[in-house]
Amino acid sequence: MSTTGWFPVTDPRVVTVWERLLDREVRVKDPLFDDKNGFASDKNGSLITIKDELSKGPGARIRTKLKYQLEGAGRAGDQTLKGYGEFYKTALFDIYVDTIRHYVETPSPIMAQWVTEDTMEEGRDGLADWFSTRFSFGAHLHAAGIALITNPVYTLNNEVQSLNSDYIVRPNSKTAGNLTSLDVMTVDVVAEVVMRCKLARPKIRPAKTPWGDRYVMFLSPEQVTDLRKSDGEWFGLMKAALQGGRIDDNPIWNNALGQYNGVVFMESDLIPPGMNSGETALLDKTRRSWVGGASALLMGFGRGFAPPGYDLNRFRWDRESEDFGHQQQIAATTIVGLARSRYQKPGEASAKEAGIICVETYADHKATGADVYQMWTDAGATLV
Protein backbone atom coordinates (compact mmCIF):
# COMPACT_ATOMS: atom_id res chain seq x y z
CA MET A 1 0.00 0.00 0.00
CA SER A 2 1.17 3.47 -0.79
CA THR A 3 0.93 6.48 1.47
CA THR A 4 2.12 9.07 -1.01
CA GLY A 5 0.13 11.65 -2.90
CA TRP A 6 -2.65 12.08 -0.36
CA PHE A 7 -2.61 14.89 2.20
CA PRO A 8 0.18 17.41 1.66
CA VAL A 9 1.25 17.14 5.31
CA THR A 10 4.58 15.68 6.29
CA ASP A 11 5.43 17.99 9.17
CA PRO A 12 5.00 16.05 12.47
CA ARG A 13 3.60 19.22 14.02
CA VAL A 14 0.63 19.03 11.64
CA VAL A 15 0.04 15.43 12.68
CA THR A 16 0.18 16.43 16.33
CA VAL A 17 -2.40 19.17 15.83
CA TRP A 18 -4.75 16.72 14.08
CA GLU A 19 -4.43 14.22 16.93
CA ARG A 20 -5.09 16.90 19.52
CA LEU A 21 -8.16 18.07 17.64
CA LEU A 22 -9.47 14.49 17.49
CA ASP A 23 -8.98 14.10 21.24
CA ARG A 24 -10.86 17.37 21.85
CA GLU A 25 -13.70 16.47 19.51
CA VAL A 26 -14.16 13.09 21.20
CA ARG A 27 -14.47 14.75 24.61
CA VAL A 28 -16.92 17.51 23.68
CA LYS A 29 -19.41 15.17 22.03
CA ASP A 30 -20.73 13.59 25.25
CA PRO A 31 -21.47 15.06 28.71
CA LEU A 32 -19.49 12.32 30.41
CA PHE A 33 -16.22 13.49 28.87
CA ASP A 34 -16.96 17.14 28.04
CA ASP A 35 -14.40 19.36 29.80
CA LYS A 36 -17.15 21.88 30.63
CA ASN A 37 -18.83 19.34 32.88
CA GLY A 38 -15.57 18.33 34.52
CA PHE A 39 -16.69 14.75 35.12
CA ALA A 40 -13.54 13.16 33.66
CA SER A 41 -10.10 14.36 34.72
CA ASP A 42 -6.86 13.21 36.29
CA LYS A 43 -7.81 14.86 39.58
CA ASN A 44 -8.68 12.67 42.55
CA GLY A 45 -12.37 12.85 43.26
CA SER A 46 -13.56 13.20 39.66
CA LEU A 47 -16.53 11.10 38.59
CA ILE A 48 -14.25 9.42 36.03
CA THR A 49 -10.68 9.45 37.26
CA ILE A 50 -8.23 9.31 34.36
CA LYS A 51 -5.03 7.45 35.12
CA ASP A 52 -2.12 8.46 32.89
CA GLU A 53 0.59 6.41 34.58
CA LEU A 54 1.10 4.34 31.42
CA SER A 55 1.30 7.33 29.09
CA LYS A 56 5.01 7.75 29.84
CA GLY A 57 6.13 4.22 30.56
CA PRO A 58 5.62 0.56 29.66
CA GLY A 59 2.90 -1.71 30.97
CA ALA A 60 -0.70 -2.71 30.31
CA ARG A 61 -2.14 -2.53 33.83
CA ILE A 62 -2.92 0.28 36.23
CA ARG A 63 -3.40 -0.75 39.86
CA THR A 64 -5.38 1.32 42.34
CA LYS A 65 -5.64 0.85 46.08
CA LEU A 66 -8.40 1.59 48.59
CA LYS A 67 -7.46 1.99 52.25
CA TYR A 68 -10.30 1.30 54.66
CA GLN A 69 -10.99 3.36 57.76
CA LEU A 70 -9.78 1.95 61.06
CA GLU A 71 -12.50 0.08 62.95
CA GLY A 72 -11.01 -0.54 66.39
CA ALA A 73 -12.74 0.85 69.47
CA GLY A 74 -9.60 2.37 70.95
CA ARG A 75 -8.94 2.71 74.68
CA ALA A 76 -9.76 5.39 77.25
CA GLY A 77 -8.40 6.56 80.61
CA ASP A 78 -5.90 4.18 82.20
CA GLN A 79 -6.91 1.23 80.07
CA THR A 80 -3.97 -0.66 78.58
CA LEU A 81 -3.45 0.18 74.91
CA LYS A 82 -0.91 -2.57 74.15
CA GLY A 83 -2.59 -5.45 72.35
CA TYR A 84 -5.62 -3.43 71.29
CA GLY A 85 -4.27 -1.94 68.05
CA GLU A 86 -5.11 -3.05 64.53
CA PHE A 87 -3.62 -3.35 61.07
CA TYR A 88 -5.00 -1.05 58.43
CA LYS A 89 -6.75 -2.87 55.61
CA THR A 90 -6.42 -2.26 51.88
CA ALA A 91 -7.89 -3.69 48.68
CA LEU A 92 -6.61 -3.51 45.12
CA PHE A 93 -8.30 -2.95 41.76
CA ASP A 94 -6.73 -3.27 38.31
CA ILE A 95 -7.52 -1.58 35.00
CA TYR A 96 -6.08 -2.96 31.77
CA VAL A 97 -5.36 -0.98 28.62
CA ASP A 98 -5.10 -2.12 25.02
CA THR A 99 -5.69 -0.66 21.57
CA ILE A 100 -9.05 0.49 20.22
CA ARG A 101 -9.03 1.62 16.62
CA HIS A 102 -11.19 2.37 13.61
CA TYR A 103 -10.83 3.91 10.17
CA VAL A 104 -12.87 5.71 7.50
CA GLU A 105 -12.50 5.63 3.76
CA THR A 106 -12.43 8.82 1.75
CA PRO A 107 -14.26 9.40 -1.53
CA SER A 108 -12.79 8.51 -4.89
CA PRO A 109 -11.33 11.40 -6.89
CA ILE A 110 -14.55 11.82 -8.89
CA MET A 111 -16.63 11.95 -5.70
CA ALA A 112 -14.29 14.58 -4.30
CA GLN A 113 -14.87 16.50 -7.53
CA TRP A 114 -18.61 16.50 -6.91
CA VAL A 115 -18.57 17.31 -3.19
CA THR A 116 -16.26 19.96 -1.78
CA GLU A 117 -15.03 18.94 1.67
CA ASP A 118 -11.92 18.85 3.78
CA THR A 119 -10.98 15.17 3.92
CA MET A 120 -8.98 15.47 7.13
CA GLU A 121 -11.76 17.40 8.85
CA GLU A 122 -14.48 15.01 7.71
CA GLY A 123 -12.41 12.02 8.73
CA ARG A 124 -11.71 13.52 12.12
CA ASP A 125 -15.37 14.34 12.70
CA GLY A 126 -16.47 10.83 11.78
CA LEU A 127 -13.88 9.18 14.00
CA ALA A 128 -14.59 11.60 16.84
CA ASP A 129 -18.26 10.62 16.74
CA TRP A 130 -17.33 6.95 16.74
CA PHE A 131 -14.83 7.16 19.62
CA SER A 132 -17.09 9.44 21.66
CA THR A 133 -20.01 7.03 21.36
CA ARG A 134 -17.79 4.04 22.08
CA PHE A 135 -16.26 5.64 25.19
CA SER A 136 -19.65 6.68 26.58
CA PHE A 137 -21.26 3.37 25.66
CA GLY A 138 -18.49 1.52 27.49
CA ALA A 139 -18.67 3.83 30.51
CA HIS A 140 -22.43 3.32 30.95
CA LEU A 141 -21.97 -0.41 30.32
CA HIS A 142 -19.49 -0.71 33.20
CA ALA A 143 -21.44 1.64 35.47
CA ALA A 144 -24.61 -0.42 35.07
CA GLY A 145 -22.84 -3.77 35.34
CA ILE A 146 -24.04 -5.19 32.00
CA ALA A 147 -21.72 -8.18 32.18
CA LEU A 148 -23.37 -10.14 29.38
CA ILE A 149 -21.56 -7.93 26.82
CA THR A 150 -18.00 -9.20 26.55
CA ASN A 151 -16.53 -7.84 23.29
CA PRO A 152 -13.49 -5.75 24.35
CA VAL A 153 -14.21 -3.18 21.63
CA TYR A 154 -17.39 -2.32 23.57
CA THR A 155 -16.13 -2.98 27.10
CA LEU A 156 -12.99 -0.90 26.52
CA ASN A 157 -10.60 -3.77 27.18
CA ASN A 158 -11.89 -4.65 30.66
CA GLU A 159 -14.39 -7.30 31.67
CA VAL A 160 -17.65 -5.79 32.89
CA GLN A 161 -18.31 -6.94 36.44
CA SER A 162 -21.84 -7.66 37.60
CA LEU A 163 -23.10 -5.28 40.26
CA ASN A 164 -23.28 -6.30 43.88
CA SER A 165 -27.04 -6.75 44.36
CA ASP A 166 -26.99 -4.44 47.40
CA TYR A 167 -26.21 -1.58 45.02
CA ILE A 168 -29.26 -1.98 42.76
CA VAL A 169 -32.48 -0.14 43.58
CA ARG A 170 -35.79 -1.08 41.95
CA PRO A 171 -39.11 0.68 42.56
CA ASN A 172 -41.58 -0.90 44.98
CA SER A 173 -38.93 -3.41 46.15
CA LYS A 174 -39.29 -5.40 42.93
CA THR A 175 -36.81 -8.12 42.03
CA ALA A 176 -34.87 -8.53 38.80
CA GLY A 177 -37.01 -9.40 35.79
CA ASN A 178 -40.30 -8.50 37.49
CA LEU A 179 -40.75 -4.81 36.72
CA THR A 180 -44.19 -3.66 35.57
CA SER A 181 -45.59 -0.40 34.20
CA LEU A 182 -46.08 0.75 37.81
CA ASP A 183 -42.35 0.55 38.54
CA VAL A 184 -41.16 3.75 36.88
CA MET A 185 -38.71 6.47 37.90
CA THR A 186 -40.30 8.77 40.48
CA VAL A 187 -39.26 11.40 43.00
CA ASP A 188 -39.54 8.78 45.76
CA VAL A 189 -37.13 6.49 43.91
CA VAL A 190 -34.66 9.36 43.56
CA ALA A 191 -34.94 10.11 47.28
CA GLU A 192 -34.22 6.47 48.13
CA VAL A 193 -31.15 6.20 45.94
CA VAL A 194 -29.72 9.47 47.29
CA MET A 195 -30.19 8.11 50.82
CA ARG A 196 -28.46 4.87 49.83
CA CYS A 197 -25.52 6.82 48.42
CA LYS A 198 -25.06 8.69 51.68
CA LEU A 199 -25.30 5.58 53.86
CA ALA A 200 -23.26 3.15 51.73
CA ARG A 201 -20.10 1.59 53.13
CA PRO A 202 -17.48 1.96 51.80
CA LYS A 203 -18.64 5.55 51.71
CA ILE A 204 -19.56 6.93 48.29
CA ARG A 205 -18.09 10.43 48.25
CA PRO A 206 -19.64 13.09 46.01
CA ALA A 207 -17.67 13.77 42.85
CA LYS A 208 -15.88 17.05 42.36
CA THR A 209 -17.62 19.10 39.66
CA PRO A 210 -17.44 22.75 38.53
CA TRP A 211 -20.51 23.35 40.69
CA GLY A 212 -19.14 21.86 43.88
CA ASP A 213 -19.12 18.36 45.33
CA ARG A 214 -22.11 16.53 43.85
CA TYR A 215 -23.43 13.11 43.12
CA VAL A 216 -24.27 12.76 39.41
CA MET A 217 -27.31 10.79 38.26
CA PHE A 218 -27.67 9.70 34.64
CA LEU A 219 -31.19 9.07 33.35
CA SER A 220 -32.60 7.77 30.07
CA PRO A 221 -35.12 9.89 28.12
CA GLU A 222 -37.95 7.58 29.25
CA GLN A 223 -36.94 7.94 32.89
CA VAL A 224 -36.78 11.72 32.55
CA THR A 225 -40.33 11.71 31.20
CA ASP A 226 -41.55 9.51 34.06
CA LEU A 227 -39.77 11.64 36.64
CA ARG A 228 -41.36 14.80 35.25
CA LYS A 229 -44.81 13.14 35.34
CA SER A 230 -44.36 11.93 38.92
CA ASP A 231 -44.07 15.45 40.29
CA GLY A 232 -44.02 18.33 37.83
CA GLU A 233 -43.61 20.91 40.60
CA TRP A 234 -40.58 19.10 42.03
CA PHE A 235 -39.08 18.76 38.56
CA GLY A 236 -39.52 22.49 38.01
CA LEU A 237 -37.84 23.31 41.32
CA MET A 238 -34.96 20.97 40.50
CA LYS A 239 -34.47 22.74 37.18
CA ALA A 240 -34.83 26.18 38.74
CA ALA A 241 -32.11 25.33 41.27
CA LEU A 242 -29.61 25.70 38.45
CA GLN A 243 -30.92 29.04 37.27
CA GLY A 244 -30.05 32.48 38.55
CA GLY A 245 -26.28 32.24 38.22
CA ARG A 246 -24.00 33.07 35.32
CA ILE A 247 -24.82 31.23 32.13
CA ASP A 248 -21.26 30.02 31.58
CA ASP A 249 -21.14 28.13 34.87
CA ASN A 250 -24.75 26.94 34.82
CA PRO A 251 -25.06 23.16 34.25
CA ILE A 252 -28.38 23.61 32.47
CA TRP A 253 -26.42 24.82 29.47
CA ASN A 254 -24.23 21.70 29.54
CA ASN A 255 -26.89 18.96 29.17
CA ALA A 256 -27.83 18.96 32.86
CA LEU A 257 -31.51 18.65 33.77
CA GLY A 258 -31.23 20.21 37.20
CA GLN A 259 -30.03 19.51 40.71
CA TYR A 260 -31.62 18.46 43.98
CA ASN A 261 -30.29 17.50 47.38
CA GLY A 262 -26.68 17.52 46.24
CA VAL A 263 -27.34 15.57 43.01
CA VAL A 264 -26.88 16.86 39.45
CA PHE A 265 -29.17 15.11 36.96
CA MET A 266 -28.00 14.36 33.40
CA GLU A 267 -29.84 12.78 30.48
CA SER A 268 -28.30 10.22 28.12
CA ASP A 269 -29.71 7.90 25.48
CA LEU A 270 -26.86 5.46 26.19
CA ILE A 271 -28.31 4.31 29.54
CA PRO A 272 -28.40 0.50 29.19
CA PRO A 273 -31.53 -1.61 29.45
CA GLY A 274 -32.19 -3.68 32.56
CA MET A 275 -31.60 -7.43 32.65
CA ASN A 276 -33.53 -10.58 33.46
CA SER A 277 -33.11 -12.38 36.77
CA GLY A 278 -30.23 -14.53 35.51
CA GLU A 279 -28.50 -11.57 33.82
CA THR A 280 -28.40 -13.54 30.57
CA ALA A 281 -30.51 -11.15 28.46
CA LEU A 282 -31.65 -7.56 28.28
CA LEU A 283 -35.27 -6.72 29.07
CA ASP A 284 -37.39 -4.64 26.73
CA LYS A 285 -38.93 -1.48 28.22
CA THR A 286 -36.45 -1.21 31.09
CA ARG A 287 -33.46 1.01 31.82
CA ARG A 288 -30.67 0.78 34.39
CA SER A 289 -29.65 4.34 35.31
CA TRP A 290 -26.92 5.09 37.80
CA VAL A 291 -25.72 7.56 40.40
CA GLY A 292 -21.99 8.10 40.60
CA GLY A 293 -19.65 9.67 43.10
CA ALA A 294 -15.92 10.22 43.30
CA SER A 295 -13.88 7.79 41.15
CA ALA A 296 -16.98 5.85 40.19
CA LEU A 297 -15.18 4.89 37.00
CA LEU A 298 -11.46 4.60 36.31
CA MET A 299 -9.97 5.21 32.87
CA GLY A 300 -6.42 4.72 31.68
CA PHE A 301 -4.49 5.60 28.54
CA GLY A 302 -1.28 4.04 27.25
CA ARG A 303 1.71 5.66 25.59
CA GLY A 304 2.11 3.70 22.33
CA PHE A 305 5.40 3.52 20.46
CA ALA A 306 5.21 5.69 17.32
CA PRO A 307 6.20 9.36 17.59
CA PRO A 308 4.56 11.75 17.93
CA GLY A 309 2.00 9.11 18.75
CA TYR A 310 0.31 8.63 22.05
CA ASP A 311 2.91 10.07 24.38
CA LEU A 312 1.80 13.63 23.66
CA ASN A 313 -1.73 12.92 22.43
CA ARG A 314 -4.16 10.14 23.30
CA PHE A 315 -4.84 9.33 19.66
CA ARG A 316 -2.60 8.42 16.75
CA TRP A 317 -3.65 8.76 13.15
CA ASP A 318 -2.45 6.84 10.10
CA ARG A 319 -3.21 7.14 6.41
CA GLU A 320 -3.01 4.68 3.58
CA SER A 321 -4.10 4.39 -0.05
CA GLU A 322 -5.02 1.52 -2.33
CA ASP A 323 -5.21 1.04 -6.08
CA PHE A 324 -2.42 3.52 -6.76
CA GLY A 325 -3.96 6.27 -4.67
CA HIS A 326 -7.53 5.87 -5.95
CA GLN A 327 -9.00 4.77 -2.58
CA GLN A 328 -7.84 6.57 0.55
CA GLN A 329 -8.23 5.65 4.23
CA ILE A 330 -7.63 7.47 7.47
CA ALA A 331 -7.41 5.58 10.77
CA ALA A 332 -7.23 6.55 14.44
CA THR A 333 -5.89 4.43 17.27
CA THR A 334 -5.82 4.86 21.02
CA ILE A 335 -4.57 2.70 23.87
CA VAL A 336 -7.28 2.83 26.50
CA GLY A 337 -9.05 0.96 29.27
CA LEU A 338 -12.05 1.72 31.49
CA ALA A 339 -13.68 -0.08 34.40
CA ARG A 340 -15.97 0.47 37.39
CA SER A 341 -14.04 0.68 40.63
CA ARG A 342 -14.94 -2.01 43.17
CA TYR A 343 -12.97 -3.52 46.02
CA GLN A 344 -13.14 -6.63 48.15
CA LYS A 345 -12.29 -5.95 51.75
CA PRO A 346 -10.08 -8.56 53.42
CA GLY A 347 -12.29 -11.01 55.29
CA GLU A 348 -15.46 -10.23 53.28
CA ALA A 349 -17.05 -12.70 50.89
CA SER A 350 -17.64 -10.41 47.91
CA ALA A 351 -16.56 -7.13 46.39
CA LYS A 352 -18.51 -3.93 47.01
CA GLU A 353 -19.00 -0.98 44.71
CA ALA A 354 -16.86 2.03 45.52
CA GLY A 355 -18.71 4.81 43.76
CA ILE A 356 -21.97 3.73 42.10
CA ILE A 357 -25.57 2.79 42.87
CA CYS A 358 -27.86 1.73 40.01
CA VAL A 359 -31.59 2.26 39.60
CA GLU A 360 -33.43 -0.21 37.36
CA THR A 361 -36.92 0.87 36.34
CA TYR A 362 -39.64 0.15 33.84
CA ALA A 363 -39.18 2.52 30.89
CA ASP A 364 -41.79 2.62 28.15
CA HIS A 365 -40.07 3.84 24.99
CA LYS A 366 -43.29 3.62 22.94
CA ALA A 367 -41.32 2.30 19.98
CA THR A 368 -39.86 -0.97 18.71
CA GLY A 369 -37.45 -2.49 21.20
CA ALA A 370 -35.19 -3.86 18.47
CA ASP A 371 -34.66 -0.31 17.21
CA VAL A 372 -34.30 1.38 20.59
CA TYR A 373 -31.79 -1.15 21.90
CA GLN A 374 -29.95 -1.88 18.65
CA MET A 375 -26.60 -0.65 19.99
CA TRP A 376 -26.66 -3.26 22.74
CA THR A 377 -27.77 -6.12 20.49
CA ASP A 378 -25.09 -5.12 17.98
CA ALA A 379 -22.63 -5.48 20.85
CA GLY A 380 -23.70 -9.10 21.33
CA ALA A 381 -26.58 -8.94 23.83
CA THR A 382 -29.94 -10.70 23.48
CA LEU A 383 -33.17 -8.73 23.99
CA VAL A 384 -36.26 -10.42 25.45
Secondary structure, DSSP 4 states (H G I P E B T S, - for coil): -B--SS-S---HHHHHHHHHHHHHHHHHTSTTT-TTTT-EESSTT-SEEEE-GGGSS--SEEEEEEEPPP------TT---TT------EEEEEEE-EEEEEEEEEPPHHHHHHS---HHHHHHHHHHHHHHHHHHHHHHHHHHT-TT---HHHHTTSPPPPPPGGGEE-GGGPPTT---TT----HHHHHHHHHHHHH-SS--PPEEETTEEEEEEEE-HHHHHHHHHH-HHHHHHHHHTTTTS-GGG-GGGGTEEEEETTEEEEE-TTPPP-B-TTSSSBPTTEEEEEEE-TTSEEEEE---SSSSHHHHSS-EEEEEEETTTTEEEEEEEEEEEEEE-EE--TT-SS-EESSEEEEEEE---SS-HHHHTHHHHHTT--B-
